[in-house]
Each structure stands twice: as C-alpha cells, then as structure tokens.
Amino acid sequence: MVAAKDNFLGKYIYKDTLARNIAAVIYRDEKEIKKTAIKQHRVLRSATEFRYGYKLIENGNVRAGLATNDVIELPTPDKLKTVVDKVKDFFGDAKESFGKLTTLNSTEDEEARPEVTKGEEKAKIKG
C-alpha cells in the first residue's frame, strides 16, 4: 500500500486508507494512548487537545523520520465517519427525540386523567 501511494492508480485506490486505518485504531484506544504519552512526556499534561500523525521512512533514512516536517496528519474522529455512520447517528438521534416526545405525551395523558379512588373503582367493576 505504501509503495502504491506514489502512482496515479494507487493514489486513487488507496487515497487515505492507511491514514484512516491508523486513525481508527488510535481513536479506539485513545484513552490508553493519551495516558502513556503523558507518562512518557510530562509536557503533554497541559495539552488541551491531541492531534495525531505519522511519517513514512523511506530508504531507511531514520534521521529524516525524527524531523517534524512532512508529517501526515490523521483525520479527526468526525471525519472518519462514513455516510452510513452519519445516517445511523441521525436516525438514532431522531429515535431518541421521538422516544422523549412519546414519553412526554404519555405523562401528559396520565396527568389529564382524573384520579379514581378505590371505592369508585369497585363501583365501576360491579356496575
């Protein structure tokens, strides 16, 4: 996949596949990754936001891998969502809202009903 990223067809097929796959793994275990990073680099304790990225080391040039230029930034969690995920989220929110509306309506119906005492209830059953 890394070798294919340099030609036209590879760019079209693999577009952001590597970055999206790495990001999915990172965001799945993000709490543990943050905890480990903060333990190893105390400067990160004051960080309010974390952004993730990676570098490709080509031709074994490890020294270039240590530099901060040419870092490929990973997409944020909201950019990782597919169209299907967005539709599910929308309908999930709509379902939750609908559930709240029906709950509100049922409590209003209960409040609108007059209170029935046990004596009246027995009279209705006999009558």
C-alpha positions as CSV (number, residue, x, y, z in Angstrom):
1,M,0.0,0.0,0.0
2,V,2.9,2.4,0.8
3,A,4.6,1.7,-2.5
4,A,1.3,2.1,-4.4
5,K,0.7,5.6,-3.0
6,D,3.2,7.1,-5.4
7,N,1.5,6.2,-8.7
8,F,-1.8,7.6,-10.0
9,L,-3.8,4.4,-9.7
10,G,-2.5,3.8,-6.2
11,K,-3.5,7.3,-5.1
12,Y,-7.0,6.7,-6.5
13,I,-7.5,3.3,-4.9
14,Y,-5.7,3.8,-1.6
15,K,-6.4,7.5,-1.2
16,D,-6.5,7.8,2.6
17,T,-6.8,4.2,3.5
18,L,-3.6,3.9,5.6
19,A,-4.3,7.2,7.5
20,R,-8.0,6.2,8.1
21,N,-7.0,2.7,9.4
22,I,-4.3,4.0,11.7
23,A,-6.7,6.7,13.0
24,A,-9.4,4.1,13.7
25,V,-7.0,2.1,15.8
26,I,-5.8,5.1,17.7
27,Y,-9.2,6.5,18.4
28,R,-10.4,3.1,19.6
29,D,-7.7,3.1,22.3
30,E,-7.3,6.8,22.7
31,K,-7.5,6.9,26.5
32,E,-4.7,4.5,26.9
33,I,-2.5,6.2,24.3
34,K,-3.0,9.6,25.9
35,K,-2.2,8.1,29.3
36,T,1.0,6.5,28.1
37,A,2.1,9.6,26.1
38,I,1.6,11.8,29.2
39,K,3.6,9.4,31.4
40,Q,6.5,9.5,28.9
41,H,6.3,13.2,28.0
42,R,5.3,15.3,31.0
43,V,4.9,18.4,28.8
44,L,1.7,16.9,27.4
45,R,0.0,17.2,30.8
46,S,-1.0,20.8,30.0
47,A,-2.3,19.9,26.5
48,T,-5.9,20.6,25.9
49,E,-6.1,18.8,22.5
50,F,-4.3,15.9,20.9
51,R,-3.7,15.6,17.2
52,Y,-2.2,12.5,15.7
53,G,0.0,11.9,12.7
54,Y,2.7,9.7,11.2
55,K,5.7,9.7,8.9
56,L,6.8,7.3,6.3
57,I,10.5,6.5,6.5
58,E,11.8,5.8,3.0
59,N,15.2,4.3,2.1
60,G,16.0,3.6,5.8
61,N,16.6,7.3,6.5
62,V,15.7,7.3,10.2
63,R,17.2,10.8,10.8
64,A,14.6,12.3,8.4
65,G,11.9,10.4,10.4
66,L,12.8,12.4,13.5
67,A,12.3,15.7,11.9
68,T,8.9,17.4,12.4
69,N,8.3,18.2,8.7
70,D,6.3,16.1,6.3
71,V,4.1,14.6,9.0
72,I,0.9,13.1,7.6
73,E,-1.9,14.3,9.9
74,L,-4.6,11.7,10.7
75,P,-8.2,12.6,10.2
76,T,-10.3,13.5,13.3
77,P,-13.0,11.1,14.6
78,D,-15.8,13.1,12.9
79,K,-14.0,12.9,9.6
80,L,-13.7,9.1,9.9
81,K,-17.4,8.6,9.9
82,T,-18.8,7.2,6.8
83,V,-22.1,8.2,5.2
84,V,-23.7,5.1,6.8
85,D,-22.5,6.1,10.2
86,K,-23.8,9.7,9.8
87,V,-27.3,8.3,8.7
88,K,-27.3,6.0,11.7
89,D,-26.4,8.8,14.1
90,F,-29.1,11.0,12.6
91,F,-31.8,8.3,12.9
92,G,-30.5,7.3,16.3
93,D,-30.9,10.9,17.5
94,A,-34.3,11.1,15.8
95,K,-35.4,7.9,17.5
96,E,-34.3,9.2,20.9
97,S,-36.1,12.5,20.3
98,F,-39.2,10.6,19.3
99,G,-39.0,8.4,22.4
100,K,-38.8,11.6,24.5
101,L,-41.8,13.0,22.8
102,T,-43.9,9.9,23.3
103,T,-42.8,9.8,26.9
104,L,-43.9,13.4,27.4
105,N,-47.3,12.7,25.7
106,S,-47.9,9.6,27.9
107,T,-47.2,11.6,31.1
108,E,-49.5,14.4,29.9
109,D,-52.2,11.8,29.3
110,E,-51.8,10.5,32.8
111,E,-52.0,14.0,34.3
112,A,-55.1,14.7,32.3
113,R,-57.0,11.6,33.7
114,P,-58.9,12.2,36.9
115,E,-57.8,10.3,40.0
116,V,-60.0,7.3,40.7
117,T,-60.4,6.2,44.3
118,K,-60.6,2.5,45.3
119,G,-64.3,2.9,46.1
120,E,-65.1,4.3,42.7
121,E,-63.1,1.6,41.0
122,K,-65.1,-1.2,42.9
123,A,-68.3,0.6,41.9
124,K,-67.3,0.6,38.2
125,I,-66.4,-3.1,38.4
126,K,-69.7,-4.1,40.0
127,G,-71.9,-1.8,37.9
